[in-house]
Amino acid sequence: MSHDESNRPPGLIASLGLVTRNAIALLLNRLELAALELAEVRNHLLQLVLVFALAVLLGGFALIYASITVVYLAWAAIGWVILPIITGVFLVVAIGLILYARALIRSGKLALPSTMAELKSDRDMLL
């Protein structure tokens, strides 16, 4: 091998091998990042499910006892009219809870912001 051959740039096959190796390394890096973020999202989701289940259970008991108390106390004064009033109150509270749940979902805690940003930059770089 002469001195001139050792200074030549790598050939096409060697360059393709380097590109392939770098692409695989990039893909593995992105998969690791996605796995880390999915673990975070899973933890947030488990917390949300636990808090929601406890809230439903305790809220159900509270609503039952409060409703019975209000109906008992108001029945002598207004009779059956108390039932639609309580129904309206429950409807307003339910709508409020639905709006709160939508706000939690839109806050972005269940999204994968870092992974999505990296994937978008990779796509932009390749295109």
N, C-alpha and C positions, 0 to 999 in steps of 0.2 A: 504494500500500500504506500503510495507516495504522499508527500506532504500536502499536495493540492487536494487529494481526495478526502483527507481528514477535516478540512475546513469547509467542505461543501455543505449546504443546508440539507436537512433530511429529505428523503424522497416522499413521493405522494402516499405510499402505503404507510410509512412511518408517521406522517402527518395525520392521516386518517385514524391511525391507532391512538395518537395523542388526543385527538378531538373526541373520539369515542370514549376513551378513559376519562376525560374531563367531563363529558356529558353524563356518564354513569355516576361519577363522584357528585356532580351537581344534583342529579336525581336523588341519590341517597341522602344528601344534605337536606333537600326539601322534604323528603319523607320523614327524616328525624324531626325536623321543625314541626311538621304537621302532627306527628305523634305526640310531641310535647304539648302543643296547643290543644289537641283533642283530650289529653289528660286533664288539662285545666278546665276545659269546657265540661267534661264529665263531672268534675268536682263541683262546679257551679250548678250544673243541672241536678245533681244529687241533693245539694243544699236546697235548691228551689223546690224540688219534689217533697223533701222532708218538711220544710216550712209550710208548704201548701197543704200537705196532709194534716199536719197538726192544727193549722188554722181552720181547716174545714171541720175537723172533729170538734174542736173547742168552740168554734163559732156556731156549729149546729146545736150543741148543748145550750149555749147562751141564748140563741134565738128561740129555742123551744121553751125554755123557762121564762124568758122575757115575754114572749107571746102569750103564754098561759096567764102570766101575771096581769098583763095589760087587758086581755079579754075579760078576765075575772073582775078586775076593778072597773072597767068601763061598761060592762054589760048592763048594769043597773041604770046607768045614765043614758046611754045611746042605743043599747040593744045590738041588733045584728049589724049596724052600720060600722061597728069597730072592725069587722072582718075585712071589708074592702080597704079600709084605711091601713090596716097592717099589711095587706097585700101590696099596696102602693109603696109603702116604706121598704118592704123587702125587694121590690122591683128596682127602686132607686139605688139601694145598696148593691144589688147584683150588677147593675150597669157600672157603678163606680169600681167594683172589683175587676170587672172585665177590662175597663180602661186602664187600671193599674197594671194588670197582667200584660197588656199590650205594650205599655211603657217599659216594663222590665225586659221584654223581648227585644224591643227596639233600642235598648241602651247599648247593645253590642256585646254583652258578656258571653253570648253563645256563638259569636262569630269567630272567625280565625283571621284577625287583622294582619298579623305578621306574615302568615303563610300566603294569604291572598295577595298581599303587596309584593312578596317575593315572586310568586307565580306570575303576576302581571308584569313585573320587570323582566322576568325571564322570557315571557312571550314577546314583549316589546323588543327585547334584544335579538331574539331569533327572527322576528318578522321585520 
